Amino acid sequence: MPSWDGLTSLKSLTIKGSWLGTGMAGLLPHIGPSVFDGLSVLEHLDLSNNDLLFASTHAFRGLHSLRELNLAGNLLREVLPCSELTGQTGTVLEGKICFDHLNPGLERLSLQNPYP
């Protein structure tokens, strides 16, 4: 998990272009739990074009100021309530995402998928 020490005032973060999941042998491209902890004032998050297959149910928890989230160009296919997203083993289902923990003040969410 990345350390955001010294970046707690960060308002915009862009990680795009298949950066996520590269160099992680055996891991599917995903957003882990609480990966953005410490970025509570972040307003714009761009994770587009990373071929993300799934996001942890707690991936966006703590982003209380988030106004814009760009997940376009990923492999996410379905949005479900978090309670329906975990399988019997507690793992997140591939191609699905939930947003129960997102800031209710979110103004823009982009989810365009490049594949039918």
N, C-alpha and C positions, 0 to 999 in steps of 0.2 A: 504494500500500500504506500502511495507517495506521501511524503511529508510536506505539508503546506506551511511549515514554520516560516514566519516572516512575510507570509503572503495573505494574512488574514484580512487585509483591506482590499484584496483583489475583487474587481467588479466584473471582469470579462475574462473568459478562458476558452481557448480554441485548441482542440486536439482532433485533427482530422487527417484523412488520407491514409487509412489503414495502419495508423500508428498503434492502435490498441490491438493486442493479441500477437504482435510480431515479436519474435525472439523468446516466446514462452512455449517451449517444447511441450506438446501434449495438451495444451490448454486451448479451449475454444475462445474466440474473441468475445469478451463480455465486460460488463461493468460490475465490479465486485461490491460487496456490502460496505457502506460507510466510507467509500473511497474519497468522497468530497468533504469529509468531516473537517471542520475548521474554516470552511469557506462560507460562513453564514451570511455574508453581505454580497456574495456573488449574484449578479443580476442577469448575465448572459453566458450561456454555456453551449458551445458548438462542438458536438461529437459526430459530425456528419462524415459519411464516406469511410467508415472504419470496419465495415462488414460485421458489425456486432450481431450476434445471434440471440443474446438475451442480456437482461440486467437483473441484478439481485433485487429482491423486493425492498431492500433498504438502501439502494444505491443513491437515491436522491434525498434521503432523510437529512435534515439539518440545513438544507438550502432554502432558508426562510425568506430570502429576498429575491429568489429567482423569478424573473419576468419573461425570459425567452429561453427556450430549450430547442436546439436543432439536432434531431436524430435522423435526418434525411440521408438516404443513400446507404442505409444499413439493412440487415436481413431480418429485422423485426417485422412480424406479420400480423400480430394480433394483440390488442390491448384488453386486459381483463382486470377485474378487481383482484387485489393481492391475495385475498382469501381463496380464490380459485386458481391461483397461479402455481402453487407448489404441489409437487407430486407426493406420493406416499412416503418417499424417502426424505422429503424436505428440500429436494433440489428444484431449481427453477426450470420450467419447461422451455425447450429450445424454440426460438422464433416468437416468443411472447414477452410482453412487458406490462407492468402495472404502474400506476401513478398515484396510489393512495397517499403517499407521503410528500407529494409535491406542494409547493406554496399555493394556497388558494388564490393568490394574486397573480398567478401565471397569466400572461397576456398572449403569448405566442408559442405554439408547439408545432414543430415540423417533423413529420414522420414519413415523408414520401419514400417509398421503397423502389429501388431500381429494377427489381425483378417482379414479374407478374405472379 
